[in-house]
């Protein structure tokens, strides 16, 4: 059965808790502590007993269960007795308090060190400082966007395998990008995801305004025209009686306002599309330059190996396709499980 008693809203409960809180703080400051737990502590110059008391009350302030509230109050009074006895440095309670504080300090330091190590090892998606972008905008402000590569193809020494693999031009939601290496950098994934989501939200809003917003705006305009006719008849009647009335100011129709918003959104989307197309053209120039350099290097390799008559081929990014066992396949047949094979070709009749 649910409880309708909220301890935090009871004045008697709040008075008892505040009294216990002040007593614990007052008694905790009377416990003598060494310098390695206060001034020279790696957690900062603060009384660890006061910090533990404050954290405990903050942790339990939202409890509404009678069982949890009663247990927390009993523990509070028990620790009040412990701190009262620990005020004397010669008592065993004082030694137990110091032991607990040192163990808690070591635990907190270990947790902080673990978090810092995880944060340092976490792959960052922030842009790398000092890196030159692949393309840059060369058109002036107000002109159609034009981009150009910022430099020549990458040196052969940048490829670990010693063989150049030209990048591949790809796109997601109309956002072009180059596949330069595997695995794909986290920074590139984040940028593509944010741009794609932003572009898709704008397109969804345009479709919503076109299919639903314009229809609803037309209904609102029809209602306004009907109200205007009624007001006009009322003004004519007042003029006949010699009364003057002020007409409503023309603020534009709902459909006109929505049409302006739709035109603006479509204009922004079109400018973005032109910018993406210009970027894709510059990236394609990079792909062509890399392919030309790869063919030249492959031709030089064939000459060094004495195979001048062979046609140089480009190295492309391909994922291996592993054959799987199928029902009815006999052992020893060609294409067993785990064997690498190329893509399957289908002949059309």
C-alpha positions as semicolon CSV with decimal commas, in nm:
position;residue;x (nm);y (nm);z (nm)
1;X;0,000;0,000;0,000
2;X;0,150;0,339;-0,091
3;X;0,251;0,577;0,184
4;X;0,097;0,924;0,188
5;X;0,340;1,055;0,446
6;X;0,631;1,251;0,300
7;X;0,898;1,301;0,567
8;X;1,047;1,608;0,398
9;X;0,711;1,789;0,433
10;X;0,671;1,717;0,803
11;X;0,781;2,004;1,026
12;X;0,862;1,772;1,319
13;X;1,072;1,546;1,099
14;X;1,259;1,841;0,948
15;X;1,329;1,985;1,294
16;X;1,469;1,653;1,416
17;X;1,686;1,609;1,105
18;X;1,827;1,964;1,121
19;X;1,905;1,918;1,489
20;X;2,087;1,590;1,418
21;X;2,271;1,750;1,124
22;X;2,398;2,044;1,333
23;X;2,498;1,814;1,618
24;X;2,699;1,589;1,388
25;X;2,878;1,885;1,229
26;X;2,952;2,041;1,566
27;X;3,078;1,715;1,714
28;X;3,280;1,624;1,404
29;X;3,483;1,945;1,426
30;X;3,588;1,847;1,780
31;X;3,758;1,527;1,664
32;X;4,135;1,591;1,637
33;X;4,272;1,494;1,294
34;X;4,630;1,477;1,162
35;X;4,754;1,704;0,883
36;X;4,750;1,427;0,620
37;X;4,371;1,420;0,647
38;X;4,305;1,797;0,649
39;X;4,566;2,037;0,513
40;X;4,786;1,794;0,317
41;X;4,502;1,574;0,192
42;X;4,501;1,497;-0,182
43;X;4,127;1,572;-0,176
44;X;4,185;1,933;-0,075
45;X;4,206;2,132;0,250
46;X;3,871;2,039;0,405
47;X;3,748;1,849;0,706
48;X;3,665;1,500;0,576
49;X;3,414;1,435;0,855
50;X;3,208;1,741;0,759
51;X;3,223;1,636;0,392
52;X;3,098;1,284;0,470
53;X;2,814;1,418;0,688
54;X;2,695;1,660;0,419
55;X;2,712;1,395;0,146
56;X;2,517;1,149;0,360
57;X;2,232;1,392;0,427
58;X;2,218;1,497;0,060
59;X;2,206;1,132;-0,046
60;X;1,914;1,050;0,187
61;X;1,709;1,370;0,162
62;X;1,467;1,224;-0,098
63;X;1,391;0,903;0,092
64;X;1,020;0,851;0,165
65;X;1,024;0,493;0,290
66;X;0,971;0,464;0,664
67;X;1,220;0,182;0,681
68;X;1,495;0,385;0,512
69;X;1,422;0,702;0,709
70;X;1,425;0,521;1,045
71;X;1,745;0,335;0,954
72;X;1,917;0,660;0,848
73;X;1,817;0,837;1,173
74;X;1,940;0,545;1,384
75;X;2,274;0,549;1,201
76;X;2,297;0,925;1,252
77;X;2,248;0,899;1,631
78;X;2,492;0,607;1,644
79;X;2,762;0,811;1,465
80;X;2,687;1,106;1,694
81;X;2,778;0,886;1,990
82;X;3,089;0,762;1,808
83;X;3,209;1,116;1,732
84;X;3,144;1,224;2,089
85;X;3,373;0,950;2,216
86;X;3,628;1,010;1,937
87;X;3,687;1,365;2,064
88;X;3,943;1,206;2,299
89;X;4,255;1,105;2,101
90;X;4,333;0,819;2,342
91;X;4,010;0,626;2,284
92;X;3,972;0,332;2,041
93;X;3,682;0,519;1,875
94;X;3,929;0,790;1,766
95;X;4,158;0,527;1,610
96;X;3,867;0,366;1,426
97;X;3,761;0,706;1,288
98;X;4,113;0,775;1,159
99;X;4,133;0,430;1,000
100;X;3,799;0,478;0,825
101;X;3,894;0,825;0,700
102;X;4,226;0,702;0,554
103;X;4,056;0,408;0,381
104;X;3,788;0,637;0,240
105;X;4,053;0,883;0,119
106;X;4,244;0,606;-0,058
107;X;3,919;0,484;-0,218
108;X;3,825;0,830;-0,344
109;X;4,176;0,888;-0,482
110;X;4,166;0,552;-0,664
111;X;3,822;0,630;-0,814
112;X;3,941;0,972;-0,936
113;X;4,256;0,821;-1,087
114;X;4,049;0,558;-1,265
115;X;3,815;0,822;-1,409
116;X;4,108;1,033;-1,528
117;X;4,267;0,729;-1,693
118;X;3,940;0,642;-1,868
119;X;3,900;1,002;-1,986
120;X;4,257;1,005;-2,118
121;X;4,213;0,676;-2,303
122;X;3,875;0,775;-2,447
123;X;3,891;0,857;-2,817
124;X;3,828;1,225;-2,865
125;X;3,602;1,352;-3,143
126;X;3,739;1,708;-3,125
127;X;3,921;1,845;-3,431
128;X;4,298;1,796;-3,425
129;X;4,493;2,120;-3,398
130;X;4,744;2,196;-3,671
131;X;4,574;1,976;-3,931
132;X;4,521;2,133;-4,273
133;X;4,173;2,079;-4,422
134;X;4,152;1,875;-4,742
135;X;3,961;2,147;-4,929
136;X;3,912;2,520;-4,886
137;X;3,666;2,772;-5,025
138;X;3,816;2,993;-5,296
139;X;3,502;3,180;-5,406
140;X;3,426;3,527;-5,277
141;X;3,134;3,615;-5,053
142;X;2,806;3,630;-5,244
143;X;2,933;3,418;-5,534
144;X;2,842;3,053;-5,603
145;X;3,053;2,828;-5,377
146;X;3,373;2,688;-5,525
147;X;3,620;2,467;-5,337
148;X;3,966;2,345;-5,430
149;X;4,210;2,093;-5,278
150;X;4,458;2,247;-5,037
151;X;4,757;2,039;-5,141
152;X;4,901;1,763;-5,358
153;X;4,829;1,392;-5,304
154;X;4,958;1,229;-4,989
155;X;5,314;1,099;-4,988
156;X;5,364;0,727;-5,027
157;X;5,535;0,713;-4,687
158;X;5,201;0,789;-4,517
159;X;5,069;0,443;-4,617
160;X;5,177;0,169;-4,378
161;X;5,154;-0,102;-4,643
162;X;5,374;0,093;-4,884
163;X;5,101;0,076;-5,151
164;X;4,881;0,374;-5,228
165;X;4,508;0,314;-5,203
166;X;4,309;0,603;-5,352
167;X;4,023;0,733;-5,137
168;X;3,660;0,670;-5,219
169;X;3,403;0,946;-5,253
170;X;3,087;0,866;-5,057
171;X;2,787;1,056;-4,926
172;X;2,524;1,024;-4,654
173;X;2,206;1,231;-4,671
174;X;2,372;1,432;-4,948
175;X;2,678;1,515;-4,733
176;X;2,992;1,410;-4,926
177;X;3,304;1,275;-4,757
178;X;3,617;1,080;-4,842
179;X;3,695;0,733;-4,711
180;X;4,067;0,772;-4,654
181;X;4,139;0,493;-4,407
182;X;3,987;0,226;-4,189
183;X;3,857;0,243;-3,926
184;X;3,675;0,568;-3,994
185;X;3,779;0,846;-3,750
186;X;3,536;0,926;-3,469
187;X;3,561;1,295;-3,550
188;X;3,441;1,232;-3,906
189;X;3,155;1,015;-3,780
190;X;3,038;1,287;-3,542
191;X;3,050;1,560;-3,809
192;X;2,862;1,345;-4,062
193;X;2,599;1,248;-3,806
194;X;2,539;1,607;-3,696
195;X;2,521;1,743;-4,051
196;X;2,291;1,462;-4,167
197;X;2,056;1,504;-3,871
198;X;2,042;1,880;-3,911
199;X;1,971;1,849;-4,283
200;X;1,704;1,584;-4,230
201;X;1,527;1,790;-3,960
202;X;1,509;2,087;-4,195
203;X;1,368;1,871;-4,478
204;X;1,110;1,722;-4,241
205;X;1,003;2,071;-4,134
206;X;0,966;2,176;-4,499
207;X;0,751;1,872;-4,575
208;X;0,539;1,937;-4,266
209;X;0,479;2,298;-4,373
210;X;0,396;2,194;-4,728
211;X;0,152;1,911;-4,652
212;X;-0,002;2,011;-4,318
213;X;0,089;2,370;-4,235
214;X;-0,049;2,529;-4,552
215;X;-0,381;2,349;-4,515
216;X;-0,420;2,455;-4,152
217;X;-0,315;2,811;-4,238
218;X;-0,583;2,822;-4,509
219;X;-0,848;2,723;-4,254
220;X;-0,728;2,996;-4,017
221;X;-0,740;3,252;-4,299
222;X;-1,095;3,148;-4,385
223;X;-1,194;3,200;-4,021
224;X;-1,028;3,543;-4,019
225;X;-1,210;3,647;-4,338
226;X;-1,540;3,546;-4,186
227;X;-1,463;3,748;-3,873
228;X;-1,363;4,047;-4,088
229;X;-1,698;4,037;-4,268
230;X;-1,881;4,032;-3,937
231;X;-1,673;4,323;-3,807
232;X;-1,733;4,518;-4,128
233;X;-2,109;4,475;-4,089
234;X;-2,080;4,585;-3,727
235;X;-1,884;4,899;-3,826
236;X;-2,141;4,989;-4,091
237;X;-2,417;4,958;-3,834
238;X;-2,225;5,181;-3,590
239;X;-2,169;5,446;-3,859
240;X;-2,541;5,463;-3,923
241;X;-2,589;5,532;-3,552
242;X;-2,322;5,804;-3,558
243;X;-2,060;5,602;-3,368
244;X;-1,700;5,573;-3,478
245;X;-1,499;5,249;-3,456
246;X;-1,141;5,165;-3,543
247;X;-1,070;4,887;-3,785
248;X;-0,819;4,611;-3,712
249;X;-0,469;4,652;-3,856
250;X;-0,376;4,424;-4,144
251;X;-0,103;4,193;-4,009
252;X;-0,095;3,954;-4,304
253;X;-0,252;3,614;-4,339
254;X;-0,138;3,289;-4,179
255;X;-0,080;3,135;-4,521
256;X;0,136;3,425;-4,634
257;X;0,350;3,407;-4,320
258;X;0,390;3,031;-4,356
259;X;0,472;3,069;-4,725
260;X;0,751;3,314;-4,636
261;X;0,892;3,068;-4,381
262;X;0,869;2,787;-4,637
263;X;1,046;2,996;-4,900
264;X;1,324;3,084;-4,656
265;X;1,373;2,720;-4,549
266;X;1,383;2,601;-4,910
267;X;1,632;2,876;-4,997
268;X;1,859;2,769;-4,710
269;X;1,833;2,405;-4,820
270;X;1,915;2,498;-5,180
271;X;2,221;2,703;-5,076
272;X;2,335;2,411;-4,861
273;X;2,289;2,174;-5,155
274;X;2,498;2,395;-5,382
275;X;2,770;2,409;-5,116
276;X;2,768;2,029;-5,078
277;X;2,789;1,983;-5,456
278;X;3,087;2,221;-5,471
279;X;3,255;2,028;-5,190
280;X;3,191;1,699;-5,370
281;X;3,352;1,834;-5,688
282;X;3,666;1,936;-5,495
283;X;3,679;1,596;-5,323
284;X;3,646;1,426;-5,662
285;X;3,950;1,617;-5,778
286;X;4,138;1,471;-5,482
287;X;4,023;1,120;-5,580
288;X;4,137;1,169;-5,940
289;X;4,476;1,304;-5,831
290;X;4,523;1,009;-5,593
291;X;4,426;0,761;-5,864
292;X;4,667;0,918;-6,111
293;X;4,948;0,905;-5,857
294;X;4,860;0,545;-5,767
295;X;4,876;0,438;-6,134
296;X;5,211;0,612;-6,174
297;X;5,355;0,440;-5,866
298;X;5,213;0,104;-5,974
299;X;5,368;0,144;-6,320
300;X;5,706;0,223;-6,159
301;X;5,675;-0,086;-5,939
302;X;5,604;-0,306;-6,239
303;X;5,912;-0,162;-6,416
304;X;6,129;-0,238;-6,114
305;X;6,000;-0,596;-6,110
306;X;6,058;-0,640;-6,483
307;X;5,689;-0,659;-6,580
308;X;5,667;-0,361;-6,813
309;X;5,405;-0,523;-7,036
310;X;5,142;-0,558;-6,763
311;X;4,869;-0,300;-6,719
312;X;4,883;-0,123;-6,379
313;X;4,578;-0,174;-6,160
314;X;4,446;0,042;-5,879
315;X;4,430;-0,093;-5,525
316;X;4,077;-0,039;-5,395
317;X;3,917;-0,077;-5,054
318;X;3,733;-0,411;-5,045
319;X;3,598;-0,617;-4,763
320;X;3,664;-0,992;-4,788
321;X;3,356;-1,209;-4,836
322;X;3,367;-1,532;-4,644
323;X;3,188;-1,832;-4,790
324;X;2,946;-2,002;-4,557
325;X;2,847;-2,368;-4,539
326;X;2,525;-2,443;-4,715
327;X;2,298;-2,741;-4,683
328;X;2,380;-3,010;-4,930
329;X;2,742;-2,902;-4,987
330;X;2,980;-3,191;-4,982
331;X;3,308;-3,191;-4,800
332;X;3,605;-3,111;-5,019
333;X;3,399;-2,897;-5,261
334;X;3,536;-2,568;-5,377
335;X;3,441;-2,274;-5,156
336;X;3,437;-2,432;-4,810
337;X;3,372;-2,234;-4,495
338;X;3,629;-1,968;-4,417
339;X;3,760;-1,947;-4,774
340;X;3,799;-1,604;-4,928
341;X;3,612;-1,553;-5,252
342;X;3,509;-1,263;-5,469
343;X;3,160;-1,130;-5,527
344;X;2,919;-1,371;-5,692
345;X;2,825;-1,290;-6,049
346;X;2,480;-1,360;-6,186
347;X;2,423;-1,415;-6,558
348;X;2,099;-1,279;-6,693
349;X;1,913;-1,478;-6,954
